[in-house]
Amino acid sequence: MSYELEPEQPLDAEVRRIATELIDHAVAQIDGTKVPPHEAVHEVRKDCKKLRGLLRLLRPAVPKLYKHENAAFRDAAASLSVLRDAEAAIETFDALLNHFRDNIDPESLAPLRHRLEDHKARVATGAQALDEQLDRARTALVAARERVPAWELPSAARDAGDDAGWSLIGPGLRKTYKRGRWAMQAAYAEPAVAAFHEWRKRAKYLRYQVRLLHASWPRVLNATHKETKYLGDLLGDDHDLAMLEQVIEEAEELSPTHDSEQILLALAAQRSEQLRSAAYWLGSRLYAEKPKAFDRRMQCYWQAARGLSAA
């Protein structure tokens, strides 16, 4: 499976190929007897995010298609999120203690981890069975796959134009970059969980779209993709800490007034500050260009890969 647009191929065919391969991969994870259910959930959610990144690249060109299919893949992934969030709280707890392992005694917080596990078990009991959730996601994905051949995409004839088809994908990339740039500015202007979560989403879509354009200049865009992924990881870890704090505040098994919870919340706040500082310096570089300049540079790469003049 290649999550890259091949510059020498018609864009409409490439979009359908990538969408089909991603859906097939997601369905295969659900159907695979050797894939643990929780791993299948992770893979399906990741494939849905990649599909949404692809659709956002085409959004200005096909807004109606984007609106319908983006909602379908969003809902398919959302149906699998309940248990994943409870499991992520434990993973975040472990990562936080590992980061501060030289400063604290992990055993002192072991009872807190047990309470997080109790919370996960209670969520699992109250949630729809994981197999049923996966079956529902599978049904939605199979239906989406059947629609892909009928997607009304701009004619492949436009690919051969003077801009090598950039008018079909450039506006979407520029919008993703521009909104990410705005989201970063907003996050640091008024720091809040929601603001950083919004930036995280925009950065992740930029990562996916840079990957889609990777073939236009692999050596350069491989480095850009690596850095956008790292930015997404920093912001993702920060968001996971916020979700852990929310679990502590809302779960029956936990209380922010307990000493162990207070220690954990203090560590989470310190780690969040570190992550946001690192994200600022990386984001300042990734979003250094104005959107128009970024768009023009990426267009030059694409046109060169197509063998056309960028003049």
C-alpha positions, 0 to 999 in steps of 0.5 A: 500500500502506497500513500503517495500520489504518483505524479506521472499518473492521472490524479483522479485514478491515483485518488481512487487507488489510494482510497481503495487501498486504505479502505481495503487495509482497514477492512483486512485489519478487522477481518484478520484472525491474527490481528488483536481487536485493540490493534485493529481499532488503532489501524482502522482509526489511522486509516480513516484519518489518512482517508480524511487527509486525502479528501481534504487535499481535494476539498476545494475542488470537490466540496460536496464529495468531501462533505459526505465522505469525510463525515462517513470516515469520521463517524466510522473512526469515532465509533471506536473511540470510547474504549481507546480513550480509556486505554490511552489514559493508562498508556499516558500514565505509563509514559509520564512516569517513565519520563520522570522516572529519575524524580519519583518512585513509581511504586508510590503511584501504583494504586493510581494505575490500578484505579485507572485500570478499574476505570477502563474495565468499567468503561468496557462493561458499559460500552458496546462490545468491541466486536460489535463496534468493529462490525459497524465500522466494517459495514461503513467502510465496505459501503464507502468502498463501493462508492469510490468508483462513482466519486465525481472527481475532476477530469484527468484531462485537466492533469495535462494542463499547464499547471500539471493538475496543481489546481486540483490539489494545490488549493487544498494543501494551501488551506491545510497549511494556512489553517495550521499556521493560524491554529498555531498562532491561536494556541500560543495567543490563548493557551487552552486544551481546545486550541492546542487540540485544533492545532494538532489536527491541522498539523496531522493533516499537513503531515498526511498531505506532505506524504501524499506529495512525497514522490514529487521530491522524495529526499526533501519531502521525506525530511518535511514529513518526518518533522511534521510527524514529530510535531504531531507526536508532540501535540498528541502527547500533550493532548493525551495528558489533557485527556488523562487529567479529564479522566482523573476529574470525571471518573468514579474511581479517581479524585483530583483531591487524592495525594497521588492524583495531585502528584500526577496532575503536577507532573502532567502540567510540567510535561505539558509545558515542555511539550508545548515549548518544543512544539513552538520551536518546531512549528515556527520552522514548519510554518515559517513561510507564508501560505502563498510561498509554501503553495508556490514551492510545493507547486514547483516540486510537483510540476518538476516531477511531472516534467513541466516548466514551473515558469 
